[in-house]
Amino acid sequence: MLTTADGGLLLFRVQDVPVLLAPSWWVGSLVVVVLYQPLVDRLLPGASAATSWVLAAAFAVLLGLSVLAHELGHCVVALRMGIPVRRLRLFLLGGLSEVARTPRRPGQEGLIAAAGPVVSVLLAAFCGLLMFAVPPDGAVWLLVAECAVANLAVGVFNLLPGLPLDGGRMLRAGVWAVTGRRASGTRAAVVGGGIVAAGLLVWATVGMVSSSEDRWLRLGVCVVTAWFVAAGAASELAADANRGWPEGLAVTELTRPVLQLPAESPVSDALAAAAGRGVVLVRADGVAAGLLDEGAAERLAETSPQAPAELAAEPIRAETVLLASEPGEEIAERVRETAAWQFLVVDDEGRPAGVLRREDLRSALSARRVR
């Protein structure tokens, strides 16, 4: 049974990744049906009004399924690479596989981006071959042709070299691989996104001026898509600016000194010893019980000052341990992706080197960007 979820209607799950249908998809599909129906009348002369409306609706559904297959390609490849995906969402004339973290290498980004167009082009080729097995000039032939066109359109359009399209992500991966800087790839792909948006508007204008048969369908699709591309490119540029790491800034400059205390220490004593430092609480067997959560410790100390500090410990998880020698951009990315307010920083031998607090990182990055 279908249930509602954040971001739309839950259709199904792929390896625990929810596939959602956003409310805007219905609006986009209705627009496609209304604009495509007159074109069906010209492609299939003699068809009844009911048949033309049904075929127009079928095209909208096939377009949605084409986008779904395209996004599933991205999703499956990302999961195979060990990159988690939050959700897959279909919306107004498009779709999006929301990966939970940025690919660490340009090759990963390039392969994930290419997976969608490959699926679309293969489906278009299959439907193109199927057209030869179906009697021509009938409703079934037109449906197969619609499926071929829908997949080809989705695949080819997404290969255009501009963010947020797959071609833009492939361009970013290429520039990233050559320059070693992801930000350089993003800037190049954002420029490409602006060119793609402008090209769509020009194509729509040409259709109106030349009174093309599909001019209204072209106008509606191009205007909405150009807006989507322009907004997506701007969003990618902003996200990359937030992701950036200022040159010359070492993570050790942001870490607070770390202090190790027995886990059974009274929470009031642990608070007094902290004094703005990070505190690693260690059990008698030498195993770390966690990092002292100062907020929880203060609340516990108000009622039970002699309680073991371990009761106010925040567990140390793999995702909350940072390597001091890691690139700054990867550290900033990890902090953004992880639901924790402090992180244990260790040296190459695994020894505690300090504690990085989310608020300290945010303040430092904001200050550097303002300069």
C-alpha positions in Angstrom: 0.0 0.0 0.0 1.3 3.4 -0.9 2.0 5.8 2.0 3.0 9.4 2.1 6.5 10.4 3.1 8.5 13.6 3.4 8.9 15.0 -0.1 6.0 13.2 -1.8 4.2 9.9 -2.2 6.2 6.8 -1.4 6.1 4.4 -4.3 8.6 1.7 -3.3 12.1 1.3 -1.9 15.3 0.2 -3.6 17.8 -1.2 -1.0 16.0 0.9 1.7 16.2 4.0 -0.5 12.7 5.6 -0.7 11.4 6.4 -4.2 9.0 9.4 -3.9 6.6 11.1 -6.2 6.5 14.8 -5.5 3.2 16.7 -5.8 4.7 18.8 -8.6 5.0 15.7 -10.8 1.3 15.7 -11.3 1.3 19.4 -12.3 4.1 18.7 -14.8 2.4 15.7 -16.2 -0.9 17.6 -16.7 1.0 20.3 -18.6 2.6 17.7 -20.8 -0.8 16.0 -21.5 -2.5 19.3 -22.4 0.4 20.5 -24.7 1.0 17.1 -26.3 -2.6 16.1 -27.1 -2.9 18.4 -30.2 0.4 16.9 -31.5 -1.1 13.4 -31.2 -4.0 14.5 -33.4 -1.5 15.4 -36.1 0.7 12.3 -35.7 -2.3 10.0 -35.7 -4.9 11.4 -38.1 -8.4 10.0 -37.7 -7.9 9.1 -34.0 -10.9 9.9 -31.8 -10.6 12.6 -29.1 -10.6 10.0 -26.4 -7.7 8.1 -28.1 -5.6 11.2 -28.5 -6.1 12.2 -24.8 -5.2 8.6 -23.7 -2.1 8.6 -25.8 -1.1 12.0 -24.5 -1.5 10.8 -20.9 0.5 7.7 -21.8 3.3 9.9 -23.0 3.3 11.7 -19.7 3.5 8.4 -17.8 6.2 7.0 -20.0 8.2 10.2 -19.6 7.9 9.7 -15.8 8.9 6.1 -16.1 11.9 7.1 -18.3 13.0 9.6 -15.6 12.6 6.9 -12.9 14.7 4.4 -14.8 17.3 7.1 -15.4 17.5 8.0 -11.7 17.6 4.3 -10.7 20.8 4.1 -12.8 22.4 6.8 -10.7 21.1 5.3 -7.4 22.3 1.7 -8.1 25.8 2.8 -9.1 26.1 5.1 -6.1 25.1 2.3 -3.8 27.5 -0.1 -5.4 30.3 2.4 -4.8 29.4 2.5 -1.1 27.9 6.0 -1.4 24.6 6.2 0.5 21.5 7.7 -1.1 18.9 9.5 1.0 16.0 9.2 -1.4 15.1 9.2 -5.1 12.4 11.8 -6.0 10.4 12.5 -9.1 9.2 16.0 -9.5 8.1 18.6 -12.1 9.5 17.3 -15.4 12.5 15.7 -13.7 14.0 13.6 -11.0 16.8 13.6 -8.5 18.8 10.9 -6.7 19.9 12.6 -3.4 23.3 11.1 -2.5 24.2 11.4 1.2 27.7 12.5 0.6 29.8 14.0 -2.1 31.9 11.5 -4.1 35.5 11.5 -2.8 37.1 11.1 -6.3 36.3 12.5 -9.7 36.1 9.0 -11.2 33.2 8.2 -8.8 31.3 11.4 -9.7 31.8 10.7 -13.4 30.6 7.1 -13.2 27.5 7.9 -11.1 26.6 10.8 -13.5 27.1 8.7 -16.6 24.9 5.8 -15.3 21.6 7.6 -15.8 22.2 8.6 -19.5 23.5 5.1 -20.3 20.2 3.6 -18.9 18.1 6.1 -20.9 20.0 5.6 -24.2 19.8 1.8 -23.9 16.0 1.9 -23.3 15.6 4.2 -26.2 17.5 1.8 -28.4 15.4 -1.1 -27.2 12.2 0.7 -28.0 13.6 1.9 -31.3 14.2 -1.8 -32.3 10.7 -2.7 -31.0 9.1 -0.2 -33.4 10.1 -2.5 -36.3 8.1 -5.4 -34.7 4.9 -3.4 -34.3 2.5 -2.6 -37.1 3.2 1.1 -38.1 0.8 4.0 -38.0 -1.3 2.6 -35.2 -1.8 3.5 -31.5 0.6 0.8 -30.3 3.3 1.9 -32.6 2.9 5.5 -31.5 3.2 4.3 -27.8 6.4 2.5 -28.5 7.7 5.5 -30.4 6.7 7.8 -27.5 8.7 5.5 -25.1 11.8 5.7 -27.5 11.5 9.4 -27.8 11.0 9.9 -24.0 14.1 7.9 -23.1 16.2 9.4 -25.8 15.1 12.9 -24.8 15.9 12.2 -21.1 19.3 10.7 -22.0 20.5 13.2 -24.5 19.3 16.2 -22.6 21.0 15.1 -19.4 24.3 14.8 -21.4 24.4 18.6 -22.0 27.5 19.9 -20.2 26.0 22.1 -17.5 25.0 21.7 -13.9 22.8 20.3 -12.5 22.5 17.9 -15.4 24.5 14.7 -15.6 26.7 16.2 -18.4 27.6 19.0 -16.1 28.6 16.5 -13.4 30.7 14.7 -15.9 32.3 17.9 -17.0 33.0 18.8 -13.4 34.6 15.3 -12.8 36.8 15.8 -15.9 38.0 19.3 -14.8 38.4 18.0 -11.3 40.6 15.1 -12.5 42.8 17.5 -14.6 43.2 20.3 -12.1 42.9 18.4 -8.9 40.3 20.9 -7.6 36.6 20.1 -7.4 35.7 23.8 -7.2 37.3 24.5 -10.6 35.1 21.8 -12.1 32.0 23.2 -10.4 32.7 26.7 -11.8 33.2 25.3 -15.4 30.0 23.3 -15.1 28.0 26.2 -13.7 29.0 28.3 -16.8 27.8 25.4 -18.9 24.5 25.4 -17.0 24.0 29.0 -17.9 24.7 28.3 -21.6 22.2 25.4 -21.6 19.5 27.5 -20.0 20.0 30.3 -22.5 20.0 27.7 -25.4 16.7 26.3 -24.2 15.0 29.7 -24.3 16.5 30.4 -27.7 15.1 27.1 -29.0 11.7 27.9 -27.6 11.7 31.3 -29.2 12.7 29.9 -32.6 9.8 27.5 -32.3 7.3 30.3 -31.6 8.7 32.5 -34.4 8.6 29.7 -37.0 5.1 28.6 -35.9 6.4 25.0 -35.3 3.7 22.4 -34.7 5.1 21.6 -31.3 5.8 25.3 -30.4 3.5 25.4 -27.3 4.8 22.1 -26.0 8.4 23.3 -26.6 7.7 26.6 -25.0 6.3 25.1 -21.8 9.0 22.4 -21.4 11.8 24.8 -22.3 10.8 27.6 -19.9 10.3 25.3 -17.0 13.5 23.3 -17.7 15.6 26.5 -18.2 14.4 27.7 -14.9 15.3 24.3 -13.3 18.8 24.3 -14.9 19.6 27.9 -13.9 18.3 27.5 -10.3 20.2 24.2 -10.0 23.5 25.6 -11.3 23.2 28.5 -8.8 22.5 26.0 -6.0 25.5 23.9 -6.9 27.7 27.0 -6.9 26.5 28.0 -3.5 26.9 24.5 -2.1 30.4 24.3 -3.4 31.3 27.6 -1.8 30.1 26.2 1.5 32.1 23.0 0.9 35.3 24.8 0.2 38.3 24.9 2.5 40.4 28.1 2.8 44.0 27.7 1.7 46.5 27.7 4.5 44.0 26.7 7.1 45.0 23.5 9.1 42.4 21.5 11.0 44.7 21.6 14.0 44.2 25.4 14.2 40.5 24.7 14.9 40.8 21.8 17.3 40.5 22.2 21.1 43.0 20.5 23.4 41.9 17.0 24.5 42.0 15.7 28.0 41.6 12.1 29.0 39.7 11.3 32.3 38.5 8.1 33.9 34.9 7.4 32.9 34.0 6.9 36.6 35.1 10.5 37.5 32.3 12.6 39.1 30.6 14.6 36.5 31.1 17.8 38.4 34.9 17.2 38.4 34.9 16.4 34.7 33.1 19.6 33.9 35.6 21.6 36.0 38.5 19.9 34.3 37.1 20.5 30.8 37.3 24.3 30.9 36.6 24.6 27.1 38.7 21.5 26.3 37.5 18.2 24.8 37.3 15.4 27.3 37.7 11.7 26.3 36.3 9.5 29.1 38.2 6.2 29.4 37.0 3.1 31.2 39.2 1.0 33.5 39.8 -1.5 30.7 41.3 1.3 28.6 38.3 1.5 26.2 37.0 4.9 25.5 33.5 5.4 26.8 33.0 8.6 24.7 33.4 12.3 24.6 32.0 14.4 27.4 28.8 16.1 26.3 29.0 19.3 28.3 25.3 20.1 27.9 24.3 16.7 29.2 27.0 16.9 31.9 25.7 20.3 33.2 22.2 18.9 33.4 23.4 15.8 35.3 25.6 17.8 37.6 22.6 19.9 38.7 20.9 16.9 40.2 23.7 14.4 40.8 27.2 16.0 40.9 28.9 12.8 42.0 27.4 10.7 39.2 29.9 9.0 36.9 30.8 11.3 34.0 30.3 8.3 31.7 26.5 8.9 32.0 27.0 12.2 30.1 29.3 10.7 27.4 28.6 11.0 23.7 29.6 7.8 22.0 32.6 7.9 19.7 31.5 6.5 16.4 33.5 5.8 13.3 31.9 8.8 11.5 32.8 11.1 14.4 36.6 10.4 14.3 38.6 12.6 12.0 42.1 12.1 10.8 44.2 15.2 11.2 46.0 14.6 7.9 42.8 14.3 5.9 42.2 17.1 3.3 40.3 20.0 4.8 37.4 19.7 2.3 36.8 16.1 3.3 36.8 17.0 7.0 34.2 19.8 6.3 32.1 17.4 4.2 32.2 14.8 7.0 31.2 17.3 9.6 28.2 18.5 7.5 27.0 15.0 6.9 27.3 13.7 10.5 24.7 14.4 13.2 27.2 15.3 16.0 28.4 18.5 17.5 31.9 17.5 18.3 34.5 15.2 16.7 37.6 13.4 17.9 40.6 14.3 15.8 43.4 11.7 15.8 46.9 11.6 14.3 48.1 9.0 11.8 48.8 6.5 14.7 45.3 6.9 16.1 46.3 8.9 19.1 43.9 11.7 20.2 45.1 15.1 18.9 42.2 17.3 19.8 38.4 17.8 19.5 36.8 19.7 16.7 33.4 21.3 17.5 30.9 22.0 14.7 30.4 25.6 15.9 34.2 26.3 15.8 34.4 25.0 12.2 31.4 26.9 11.1 32.7 30.2 12.6 36.2 29.7 11.1 34.9 29.0 7.6 32.4 31.9 7.7 35.2 34.3 8.8 37.5 33.1 6.0 34.8 33.6 3.4 34.0 37.1 4.6 37.7 38.1 4.1 
